[in-house]
């Protein structure tokens, strides 16, 4: 592995940390199922590449949002349609309390100032309402090392306070927002303001609580842990809690012993001898796997947080499995059980479903519904059918449900789940039993297996070899029952570039030169059934990506398949995270890592430090926006 691991993306880091060679004969397996090339192939792929297989019985039941689509661009600002406006709400380093220090562009802050301020790299988020007040819960996925440590010659942490600052930049920011002089602003010193960081106390719940693989010297009972980090997408429960989803947790662990033998289980989750450049183990021994080998088993979960109770202890819900969680989409099935759909965001990993043991009771005590239940994993068939395969000791050959909760990836491999093109956000339609998932991209499709050695053949919901553009798969559970074992699926959209390609890489029929994009990532339905697609892909605007510009947010009609570009973000950003004010007249949108490659300075412009930012988008006529 090169010394400059901090310059690698998480995907590149994982592959170098645990390289996978292309197995002999794999290409032969792929060739028998390879997607047919050429423009005609999009039609030849049948209904699964089209827009008709899952047409709802009552099309047109959504209230479409009318706007003039915006053109792709590479500007270092936010672009929205005519008749809409945007404003900054909060940026990385802005204080949440009046005793906090304003952001310092020269030093980029200290450990103490960051602990009193909004974290870095906004991602999933949700709004909560109490007594006419609005509380935002926002994931702070990670910190940009070259930016947060831009005051260091190395662009990396160089002492214990640098590590403290980096850890405080992670986690979740919970804070009240309100209108002041016509603009949304954080309410300093609100009783709801809270930072949940990589050092915050956590309670471990569910089947893995007390498991031997979760016990450490600091926690011999295996029941509590410290911190949550690399929280990517999110979820929101009907009982008013926030779900933060731990994704690339592996990149924070390292070994002080260069000869330490990394276990196969660690390798499956990407844990190795080197970290991603954060150096946490130099100041916090629990991140040293040679001294505390069980510590990585305590990360990689969905964390439930009560944003309206600042004294509550976040709970790691091990019943929902351990993997690189993207988001957690919660629905209530017709029979009252809580269903949570989740993607494992890594090349060739799986799509999961959790069904609660208990049933939801409106107005009742639902606090334990994510503590126990049944976990399953998806298998997609070529004919457009699919099934959820139960992850039980009998089906997986694993010793217990607790083992499955800790080593969920191995359980998915054991039952032969479908390897997916990086399943990211999942979104369920608010008006009918229909679910969508972004498969953002997978350069290894048809070339390499996943970390468990499972083949990644071309076909089904993953129709292109070396997929650089991504697609969105959707499914309808059998009988409209989210707890049913079976489902039928198709592809809602296959992203591509029809201005460059005339084969499968041009995308599906609903992709045109006017709305094209790559790497769909964030995915959220609004209250009227409109589907919002956010991208985190290649923004170089050249070659295969010519004409696609910066990352963007698009609005889609699930019935017609129409897609229109609504927003373009600033240079080098990812557009991620989406929620609304109580009156639906304001849309809060996250802009992660703008200018992280050195080419932009959003939101301050000039020579200021680029900072992740939450913005508010409104209609100029004061109307609803979702």
C-alpha positions as CSV (number, residue, x, y, z in Angstrom):
1,X,0.0,0.0,0.0
2,X,1.3,3.5,-0.8
3,X,2.3,5.8,2.0
4,X,-0.2,8.5,0.9
5,X,-3.3,6.5,1.8
6,X,-5.0,9.8,2.8
7,X,-5.2,10.7,-0.9
8,X,-7.2,7.6,-1.7
9,X,-11.0,7.4,-1.8
10,X,-12.5,4.9,0.6
11,X,-13.1,2.5,-2.3
12,X,-9.5,2.7,-3.4
13,X,-8.2,2.3,0.2
14,X,-10.3,-0.8,0.6
15,X,-9.0,-2.4,-2.5
16,X,-5.4,-1.7,-1.7
17,X,-5.9,-2.8,1.9
18,X,-7.2,-6.1,0.7
19,X,-6.4,-6.6,-3.0
20,X,-8.5,-9.1,-4.9
21,X,-7.1,-10.9,-8.0
22,X,-9.4,-11.8,-10.8
23,X,-10.0,-15.6,-10.4
24,X,-9.2,-18.0,-13.2
25,X,-12.3,-18.8,-15.3
26,X,-14.4,-16.0,-13.8
27,X,-14.6,-14.2,-17.1
28,X,-16.1,-17.4,-18.7
29,X,-18.8,-17.4,-16.1
30,X,-19.5,-13.7,-16.8
31,X,-19.6,-14.1,-20.5
32,X,-22.5,-16.5,-20.4
33,X,-24.6,-13.8,-18.7
34,X,-23.1,-10.7,-20.2
35,X,-25.5,-7.9,-21.0
36,X,-25.8,-7.5,-24.8
37,X,-24.0,-4.4,-26.1
38,X,-25.3,-1.7,-28.4
39,X,-28.3,0.6,-28.4
40,X,-30.7,-2.2,-29.3
41,X,-29.6,-4.0,-26.2
42,X,-31.6,-1.7,-24.0
43,X,-34.8,-2.9,-25.6
44,X,-33.6,-6.5,-25.8
45,X,-33.1,-6.6,-22.0
46,X,-36.8,-6.9,-21.7
47,X,-39.0,-5.2,-19.1
48,X,-36.3,-5.0,-16.6
49,X,-34.6,-2.3,-18.5
50,X,-37.8,-0.6,-19.3
51,X,-40.3,1.5,-17.5
52,X,-43.4,-0.6,-17.7
53,X,-42.9,-3.7,-15.6
54,X,-44.0,-2.2,-12.4
55,X,-46.4,0.4,-13.7
56,X,-48.8,1.2,-10.8
57,X,-52.5,0.4,-11.2
58,X,-53.4,4.1,-10.5
59,X,-50.8,6.1,-12.4
60,X,-50.7,9.8,-12.0
61,X,-51.5,9.8,-8.2
62,X,-48.6,12.1,-7.4
63,X,-48.6,15.9,-7.4
64,X,-45.8,16.8,-9.8
65,X,-43.6,19.8,-9.0
66,X,-43.4,22.2,-12.0
67,X,-40.1,23.9,-12.7
68,X,-37.8,24.7,-15.6
69,X,-35.0,22.2,-15.5
70,X,-31.5,23.6,-15.0
71,X,-28.5,22.9,-17.3
72,X,-25.5,21.0,-16.2
73,X,-22.6,23.2,-15.3
74,X,-19.2,23.3,-13.5
75,X,-19.7,26.5,-11.5
76,X,-18.6,26.9,-7.9
77,X,-22.0,27.8,-6.6
78,X,-25.5,26.3,-6.4
79,X,-27.8,26.5,-9.4
80,X,-31.6,26.2,-8.9
81,X,-34.5,26.8,-11.4
82,X,-36.0,30.2,-12.1
83,X,-38.6,30.9,-9.4
84,X,-36.6,29.2,-6.7
85,X,-33.9,30.6,-4.3
86,X,-31.3,29.1,-1.9
87,X,-29.5,30.3,1.1
88,X,-26.7,28.9,3.4
89,X,-28.0,27.6,6.8
90,X,-24.9,26.2,8.4
91,X,-21.4,25.2,7.4
92,X,-18.7,23.0,8.9
93,X,-17.1,24.7,12.0
94,X,-20.0,27.1,12.7
95,X,-20.6,27.1,16.4
96,X,-23.8,25.7,17.9
97,X,-23.3,27.5,21.3
98,X,-22.6,31.1,22.0
99,X,-19.4,30.2,23.8
100,X,-18.1,28.5,20.6
101,X,-15.4,30.1,18.5
102,X,-16.2,31.3,15.0
103,X,-14.6,29.2,12.2
104,X,-11.0,30.1,11.8
105,X,-9.9,29.8,8.1
106,X,-6.2,29.9,9.1
107,X,-6.1,27.2,11.8
108,X,-9.4,25.3,10.8
109,X,-10.1,25.2,14.5
110,X,-9.0,23.0,17.4
111,X,-10.3,20.0,19.1
112,X,-12.2,22.1,21.7
113,X,-13.7,24.4,19.1
114,X,-14.8,21.5,16.9
115,X,-16.6,19.9,19.8
116,X,-18.8,23.0,20.1
117,X,-19.4,23.3,16.4
118,X,-21.2,21.8,13.4
119,X,-19.3,18.7,12.2
120,X,-17.8,18.1,8.7
121,X,-19.1,16.5,5.6
122,X,-22.9,16.7,6.0
123,X,-24.7,13.6,4.7
124,X,-28.0,12.1,5.7
125,X,-30.4,14.3,7.7
126,X,-33.9,14.7,9.0
127,X,-36.1,17.3,10.6
128,X,-38.0,16.9,13.9
129,X,-40.7,19.2,15.3
130,X,-41.7,20.0,18.8
131,X,-43.9,22.9,20.1
132,X,-43.5,24.8,16.8
133,X,-39.7,24.4,16.9
134,X,-37.6,22.7,14.2
135,X,-34.7,20.4,15.1
136,X,-32.2,19.2,12.5
137,X,-30.3,15.9,12.9
138,X,-27.4,15.8,10.5
139,X,-24.8,13.1,9.9
140,X,-21.2,14.3,9.7
141,X,-19.7,11.4,7.8
142,X,-16.0,12.2,7.9
143,X,-13.4,15.0,7.7
144,X,-11.4,16.0,4.6
145,X,-7.9,15.5,5.9
146,X,-6.3,17.9,3.4
147,X,-8.9,20.6,4.4
148,X,-9.3,20.2,8.1
149,X,-5.5,19.8,8.4
150,X,-4.7,22.4,5.8
151,X,-2.8,24.3,8.4
152,X,-0.3,21.4,8.6
153,X,2.4,21.0,6.0
154,X,1.6,17.3,5.7
155,X,-2.2,17.8,5.4
156,X,-2.5,15.2,8.1
157,X,-3.0,15.1,11.9
158,X,0.3,15.8,13.6
159,X,-0.5,15.7,17.3
160,X,-3.1,14.6,19.8
161,X,-5.3,17.7,19.5
162,X,-5.4,17.2,15.7
163,X,-6.8,13.7,16.3
164,X,-9.3,15.2,18.8
165,X,-10.4,17.7,16.2
166,X,-10.8,15.0,13.6
167,X,-12.8,12.8,15.9
168,X,-15.0,15.7,16.9
169,X,-15.6,16.5,13.2
170,X,-17.3,13.1,12.8
171,X,-20.6,11.8,14.1
172,X,-24.0,13.6,14.3
173,X,-24.9,17.2,14.8
174,X,-28.3,17.8,16.4
175,X,-29.4,21.5,16.6
176,X,-32.4,23.7,16.4
177,X,-33.0,26.0,13.4
178,X,-35.3,29.0,13.1
179,X,-36.1,32.0,10.9
180,X,-34.1,35.2,11.6
181,X,-34.5,38.2,9.3
182,X,-36.0,36.0,6.6
183,X,-33.3,33.3,6.7
184,X,-32.9,30.0,8.4
185,X,-30.2,30.0,11.0
186,X,-29.0,27.7,13.8
187,X,-30.5,28.7,17.2
188,X,-27.4,29.1,19.4
189,X,-27.7,27.5,22.9
190,X,-30.9,25.7,22.1
191,X,-31.6,23.0,24.7
192,X,-31.8,20.6,21.7
193,X,-28.3,21.4,20.4
194,X,-26.0,18.4,20.8
195,X,-22.8,16.9,19.3
196,X,-22.6,13.1,19.1
197,X,-19.0,12.3,18.2
198,X,-16.5,9.4,17.9
199,X,-16.1,9.7,21.7
200,X,-19.8,9.8,22.7
201,X,-21.1,7.0,25.0
202,X,-23.3,4.4,23.2
203,X,-25.4,1.5,24.3
204,X,-25.1,-1.8,22.5
205,X,-28.5,-3.5,22.1
206,X,-30.0,-6.5,20.3
207,X,-28.6,-10.0,19.7
208,X,-24.9,-9.1,19.7
209,X,-25.1,-7.3,23.1
210,X,-22.7,-9.2,25.4
211,X,-21.3,-11.3,22.6
212,X,-17.7,-12.4,23.2
213,X,-16.6,-10.8,20.0
214,X,-17.7,-7.4,21.3
215,X,-16.0,-7.6,24.7
216,X,-13.0,-5.4,25.3
217,X,-10.7,-4.4,28.2
218,X,-12.7,-1.2,28.6
219,X,-16.0,-2.9,28.3
220,X,-15.7,-6.6,29.5
221,X,-19.5,-7.0,29.4
222,X,-19.7,-6.1,25.7
223,X,-22.7,-3.8,26.4
224,X,-21.4,-0.2,25.9
225,X,-19.1,1.5,23.4
226,X,-17.7,4.9,22.6
227,X,-18.6,6.8,19.5
228,X,-20.1,6.6,16.1
229,X,-18.3,7.7,13.0
230,X,-18.5,7.6,9.2
231,X,-22.3,8.0,9.4
232,X,-23.5,8.1,5.8
233,X,-27.2,8.0,5.0
234,X,-29.9,8.0,7.7
235,X,-33.4,6.9,8.6
236,X,-36.3,8.4,10.5
237,X,-38.7,6.3,12.5
238,X,-42.5,6.9,12.9
239,X,-41.9,7.2,16.7
240,X,-39.7,10.2,16.2
241,X,-36.1,8.9,16.4
242,X,-33.2,9.4,14.0
243,X,-31.2,6.5,12.5
244,X,-27.5,7.2,11.8
245,X,-25.8,4.6,9.7
246,X,-22.2,3.6,10.2
247,X,-20.5,3.0,6.8
248,X,-16.8,3.0,6.2
249,X,-15.9,2.4,9.9
250,X,-12.9,0.2,8.9
251,X,-10.7,3.1,7.7
252,X,-10.1,4.3,11.3
253,X,-8.3,1.2,12.6
254,X,-4.6,0.4,12.3
255,X,-2.0,-1.8,14.0
256,X,1.1,-0.7,15.9
257,X,2.5,-4.2,15.2
258,X,3.4,-4.5,11.5
259,X,3.4,-8.3,11.8
260,X,0.0,-8.5,13.3
261,X,-2.1,-11.3,11.6
262,X,-5.3,-9.7,10.3
263,X,-8.1,-12.2,10.5
264,X,-10.3,-13.2,7.6
265,X,-13.2,-11.6,9.3
266,X,-11.4,-8.3,9.6
267,X,-10.4,-8.5,5.9
268,X,-14.0,-9.1,4.9
269,X,-14.8,-5.7,6.5
270,X,-11.8,-3.9,5.2
271,X,-9.9,-3.7,8.5
272,X,-6.1,-3.9,8.0
273,X,-2.7,-2.7,9.3
274,X,-3.1,0.8,8.1
275,X,-5.9,3.4,8.6
276,X,-7.1,6.0,6.1
277,X,-4.7,8.7,7.3
278,X,-6.6,9.7,10.5
279,X,-4.0,8.3,13.0
280,X,-6.7,7.8,15.7
281,X,-4.8,4.9,17.2
282,X,-1.8,7.3,17.9
283,X,-4.0,9.1,20.5
284,X,-6.7,6.5,21.3
285,X,-5.4,2.9,21.8
286,X,-8.8,1.3,21.1
287,X,-8.2,1.9,17.4
288,X,-5.1,-0.3,17.5
289,X,-6.3,-3.8,16.4
290,X,-3.1,-5.5,17.6
291,X,-4.1,-4.4,21.2
292,X,-7.9,-4.4,20.9
293,X,-8.9,-6.8,18.1
294,X,-12.6,-6.8,19.1
295,X,-13.0,-3.0,18.8
296,X,-13.9,-3.1,15.1
297,X,-16.7,-5.5,15.8
298,X,-18.4,-2.7,17.8
299,X,-18.7,-0.5,14.7
300,X,-20.7,-0.9,11.5
301,X,-24.3,-0.6,12.9
302,X,-27.4,1.5,12.7
303,X,-27.5,3.9,15.7
304,X,-30.8,5.1,17.0
305,X,-30.8,8.6,18.5
306,X,-33.6,10.6,20.1
307,X,-33.0,14.1,18.8
308,X,-35.6,15.7,21.2
309,X,-34.0,14.2,24.3
310,X,-30.4,15.6,24.6
311,X,-29.8,13.4,27.7
312,X,-30.6,10.1,25.9
313,X,-27.9,7.6,25.1
314,X,-27.7,6.6,21.5
315,X,-28.3,2.9,20.9
316,X,-26.4,0.6,18.4
317,X,-29.1,-1.6,17.0
318,X,-27.2,-4.9,16.2
319,X,-30.4,-6.7,15.2
320,X,-30.1,-4.7,11.9
321,X,-26.8,-6.3,11.1
322,X,-23.2,-5.2,10.8
323,X,-21.9,-3.9,7.4
324,X,-21.2,-0.7,5.7
325,X,-24.7,0.8,6.2
326,X,-25.7,3.4,3.7
327,X,-29.2,4.4,5.0
328,X,-32.1,2.8,6.7
329,X,-35.5,3.2,5.1
330,X,-38.3,2.5,7.6
331,X,-41.8,1.5,6.6
332,X,-44.7,0.1,8.6
333,X,-46.1,-3.0,7.0
334,X,-49.9,-3.6,6.8
335,X,-49.6,-6.1,9.6
336,X,-48.0,-3.5,11.9
337,X,-44.4,-4.9,11.8
338,X,-41.6,-2.4,11.2
339,X,-39.6,-3.1,8.1
340,X,-36.2,-1.5,7.5
341,X,-34.5,-1.7,4.1
342,X,-30.7,-1.3,4.1
343,X,-27.9,-1.4,1.5
344,X,-24.3,-2.4,2.2
345,X,-22.3,0.2,0.2
346,X,-19.4,-1.6,-1.2
347,X,-18.7,-3.2,-4.6
348,X,-20.4,-6.6,-4.8
349,X,-22.2,-6.4,-1.4
350,X,-25.8,-7.0,-0.6
351,X,-29.2,-5.5,0.1
352,X,-30.9,-6.4,3.4
353,X,-34.3,-6.3,5.1
354,X,-35.2,-6.3,8.8
355,X,-38.6,-7.1,10.1
356,X,-39.3,-6.3,13.8
357,X,-40.5,-8.9,16.2
358,X,-42.9,-6.5,17.7
359,X,-45.6,-4.4,16.1
360,X,-45.9,-0.6,15.8
361,X,-48.5,1.0,18.1
362,X,-49.3,4.6,17.2
363,X,-48.9,6.6,20.4
364,X,-47.5,3.6,22.3
365,X,-44.1,2.7,23.4
366,X,-42.2,1.7,20.3
367,X,-38.7,2.2,21.7
368,X,-37.7,-1.4,21.5
369,X,-38.9,-2.3,18.1
370,X,-35.4,-2.3,16.5
371,X,-34.0,-4.5,19.3
372,X,-35.1,-7.8,17.9
373,X,-36.4,-9.2,14.7
374,X,-35.7,-11.2,11.5
375,X,-32.9,-10.2,9.1
376,X,-32.9,-11.3,5.5
377,X,-30.9,-10.6,2.3
378,X,-32.1,-10.2,-1.3
379,X,-31.7,-12.5,-4.3
380,X,-32.7,-11.1,-7.7
381,X,-33.6,-13.5,-10.5
382,X,-33.1,-12.8,-14.2
383,X,-36.8,-13.1,-14.9
384,X,-37.8,-10.1,-12.7
385,X,-38.7,-12.0,-9.6
386,X,-36.8,-11.9,-6.3
387,X,-36.8,-13.3,-2.8
388,X,-35.7,-12.4,0.7
389,X,-33.6,-15.1,2.1
390,X,-33.7,-15.5,5.9
391,X,-30.4,-15.2,7.7
392,X,-30.8,-17.8,10.4
393,X,-28.3,-20.2,11.9
394,X,-29.9,-23.1,9.9
395,X,-29.7,-21.2,6.6
396,X,-26.2,-19.8,7.1
397,X,-24.5,-22.5,9.1
398,X,-23.5,-19.9,11.7
399,X,-23.7,-20.7,15.4
400,X,-26.3,-18.1,16.5
401,X,-28.3,-15.0,15.6
402,X,-25.7,-13.0,17.5
403,X,-23.0,-14.3,15.2
404,X,-25.1,-13.3,12.2
405,X,-25.6,-9.8,13.7
406,X,-21.8,-9.3,14.0
407,X,-20.7,-11.0,10.8
408,X,-23.7,-10.2,8.5
409,X,-21.7,-10.1,5.3
410,X,-20.6,-13.7,5.8
411,X,-24.2,-14.7,6.4
412,X,-25.2,-13.1,3.1
413,X,-22.5,-14.9,1.3
414,X,-23.5,-18.2,2.9
415,X,-27.1,-18.1,1.5
416,X,-26.0,-16.9,-2.0
417,X,-27.3,-13.3,-2.0
418,X,-27.1,-11.3,-5.2
419,X,-23.9,-9.2,-5.3
420,X,-25.0,-5.6,-6.1
421,X,-23.4,-2.6,-7.7
422,X,-22.9,-0.7,-4.4
423,X,-26.4,-0.5,-2.9
424,X,-26.7,3.0,-1.5
425,X,-29.9,4.9,-0.4
426,X,-33.2,3.0,-0.3
427,X,-36.5,4.9,-0.6
428,X,-40.0,3.6,-0.2
429,X,-42.9,5.2,-2.0
430,X,-45.2,7.0,0.5
431,X,-48.4,6.0,-1.3
432,X,-47.9,2.4,-2.3
433,X,-45.8,-0.7,-1.6
434,X,-42.9,0.1,-3.9
435,X,-39.2,0.5,-3.0
436,X,-36.2,2.0,-4.9
437,X,-32.5,1.6,-4.4
438,X,-29.5,3.4,-5.9
439,X,-26.8,1.1,-7.3
440,X,-24.3,3.9,-7.7
441,X,-21.5,2.2,-9.7
442,X,-19.1,-0.8,-9.7
443,X,-16.0,-0.7,-11.8
444,X,-15.4,-4.4,-10.8
445,X,-18.7,-5.7,-12.1
446,X,-17.9,-8.8,-14.2
447,X,-14.2,-8.4,-13.4
448,X,-13.5,-9.2,-9.8
449,X,-15.4,-10.9,-6.9
450,X,-16.4,-9.2,-3.7
451,X,-14.3,-9.4,-0.6
452,X,-15.9,-12.7,0.3
453,X,-15.0,-14.2,-3.0
454,X,-18.6,-14.1,-4.3
455,X,-18.7,-13.7,-8.1
456,X,-20.1,-10.6,-9.6
457,X,-21.6,-11.8,-12.9
458,X,-23.2,-9.3,-15.3
459,X,-27.0,-9.6,-15.4
460,X,-30.2,-9.0,-13.5
461,X,-30.2,-5.6,-11.7
462,X,-26.5,-5.2,-12.5
463,X,-26.6,-5.3,-16.3
464,X,-23.2,-3.7,-17.3
465,X,-19.6,-4.9,-17.0
466,X,-17.3,-2.3,-15.3
467,X,-20.3,-0.1,-14.5
468,X,-19.2,3.5,-14.2
469,X,-22.6,5.2,-14.3
470,X,-24.9,3.3,-12.0
471,X,-28.7,2.6,-12.0
472,X,-31.7,2.6,-9.8
473,X,-33.5,-0.7,-9.1
474,X,-37.1,-0.9,-7.8
475,X,-39.2,-3.7,-6.5
476,X,-42.8,-4.3,-5.4
477,X,-43.3,-6.8,-2.6
478,X,-45.7,-9.7,-3.3
479,X,-49.3,-8.8,-2.5
480,X,-48.2,-5.3,-1.5
481,X,-46.9,-6.8,1.8
482,X,-43.5,-5.5,2.9
483,X,-43.0,-8.6,5.0
484,X,-43.6,-11.0,2.1
485,X,-40.8,-13.3,1.1
486,X,-41.1,-12.6,-2.7
487,X,-41.0,-9.5,-4.9
488,X,-40.9,-8.4,-8.5
489,X,-38.3,-5.9,-9.8
490,X,-37.2,-3.8,-12.7
491,X,-34.8,-1.0,-13.3
492,X,-36.3,2.5,-13.0
493,X,-33.4,4.2,-14.6
494,X,-30.0,3.2,-15.9
495,X,-27.7,6.2,-15.8
496,X,-25.4,6.9,-18.7
497,X,-24.2,9.4,-21.3
498,X,-26.1,9.4,-24.5
499,X,-24.0,12.4,-25.8
500,X,-20.9,10.2,-25.8
501,X,-22.2,6.6,-26.1
502,X,-24.6,4.8,-28.4
503,X,-24.5,1.4,-26.6
504,X,-25.5,0.3,-23.1
505,X,-23.5,3.1,-21.6
506,X,-26.0,5.6,-23.1
507,X,-28.4,4.6,-20.4
508,X,-32.1,3.8,-20.4
509,X,-34.7,5.5,-22.5
510,X,-35.5,8.1,-19.8
511,X,-31.9,9.4,-19.9
512,X,-31.3,12.2,-22.4
513,X,-28.5,14.7,-23.0
514,X,-30.7,17.2,-21.1
515,X,-30.9,15.2,-17.8
516,X,-28.0,12.8,-17.8
517,X,-26.1,12.0,-14.7
518,X,-23.8,9.4,-13.1
519,X,-23.6,7.7,-9.7
520,X,-27.0,8.0,-8.2
521,X,-26.5,8.0,-4.4
522,X,-29.0,9.8,-2.3
523,X,-32.7,8.9,-2.8
524,X,-35.7,10.5,-1.0
525,X,-39.4,10.6,-1.7
526,X,-41.3,13.8,-0.9
527,X,-44.8,13.8,0.7
528,X,-46.5,13.9,-2.8
529,X,-44.7,10.9,-4.2
530,X,-42.0,12.8,-6.1
531,X,-38.6,11.0,-6.1
532,X,-35.4,13.1,-5.5
533,X,-32.2,11.6,-6.8
534,X,-28.8,13.0,-5.6
535,X,-25.5,12.1,-7.1
536,X,-22.0,11.5,-5.9
537,X,-20.0,10.7,-9.0
538,X,-17.4,11.9,-11.5
539,X,-17.5,15.7,-11.9
540,X,-14.6,16.2,-14.3
541,X,-17.0,16.9,-17.1
542,X,-14.9,15.2,-19.7
543,X,-14.5,11.9,-21.5
544,X,-17.2,9.4,-20.5
545,X,-18.7,12.2,-18.2
546,X,-18.6,15.1,-20.7
547,X,-21.6,17.3,-20.4
548,X,-22.6,16.0,-17.0
549,X,-21.0,18.8,-14.9
550,X,-21.0,18.9,-11.2
551,X,-22.9,16.6,-9.0
552,X,-26.6,17.4,-8.9
553,X,-30.1,16.7,-7.6
554,X,-32.9,15.5,-10.0
555,X,-36.6,15.1,-9.6
556,X,-38.3,12.0,-11.0
557,X,-41.9,10.9,-11.6
558,X,-42.1,7.3,-10.6
559,X,-45.2,6.8,-12.8
560,X,-44.0,8.2,-16.1
561,X,-40.2,7.7,-15.5
562,X,-39.5,11.3,-16.4
563,X,-36.5,12.8,-14.8
564,X,-35.5,16.5,-14.7
565,X,-32.5,18.2,-13.2
566,X,-33.5,20.5,-10.3
567,X,-30.2,21.6,-8.7
568,X,-26.5,21.6,-9.5
569,X,-24.0,21.8,-6.6
570,X,-20.7,23.6,-6.4
571,X,-17.4,22.3,-7.7
572,X,-16.2,18.9,-6.4
573,X,-19.1,18.4,-4.0
574,X,-21.5,15.5,-3.4
575,X,-25.2,16.4,-3.1
576,X,-26.5,14.4,-0.2
577,X,-29.2,14.6,2.5
578,X,-32.7,16.0,2.0
579,X,-35.5,16.9,4.4
580,X,-38.3,19.5,4.7
581,X,-39.6,22.1,7.1
582,X,-43.0,21.4,8.8
583,X,-44.9,23.4,6.3
584,X,-43.0,21.8,3.3
585,X,-42.1,25.3,2.0
586,X,-38.4,24.8,2.7
587,X,-36.2,22.0,1.5
588,X,-32.9,21.4,3.3
589,X,-30.1,20.0,1.1
590,X,-26.6,18.9,2.1
591,X,-23.5,19.7,0.1
592,X,-20.6,17.5,1.1
593,X,-16.9,18.1,0.5
594,X,-17.1,21.1,-1.9
595,X,-13.6,21.9,-3.2
596,X,-12.1,18.9,-1.6
597,X,-9.7,18.4,-4.5
598,X,-8.5,22.0,-4.3
599,X,-10.6,23.4,-7.1
600,X,-13.3,25.3,-5.3
601,X,-14.0,27.6,-2.3
602,X,-17.7,27.2,-1.6
603,X,-19.5,28.7,0.3
604,X,-17.2,31.7,1.0
605,X,-15.6,32.1,-2.4
606,X,-12.3,33.9,-2.9
607,X,-9.5,32.1,-1.1
608,X,-11.6,30.9,1.8
609,X,-11.6,27.3,3.1
610,X,-14.2,25.1,1.3
611,X,-16.7,23.8,3.8
612,X,-19.5,21.3,3.8
613,X,-22.8,23.2,4.0
614,X,-26.5,22.7,4.6
615,X,-28.6,25.0,2.4
616,X,-32.3,25.9,2.3
617,X,-34.2,26.0,-1.0
618,X,-37.5,27.8,-1.3
619,X,-40.0,28.9,-3.9
620,X,-40.1,32.6,-4.6
621,X,-43.9,32.5,-4.5
622,X,-43.8,31.0,-1.0
623,X,-45.4,27.7,-2.1
624,X,-44.7,24.2,-1.0
625,X,-41.7,22.4,-2.5
626,X,-42.4,18.7,-1.7
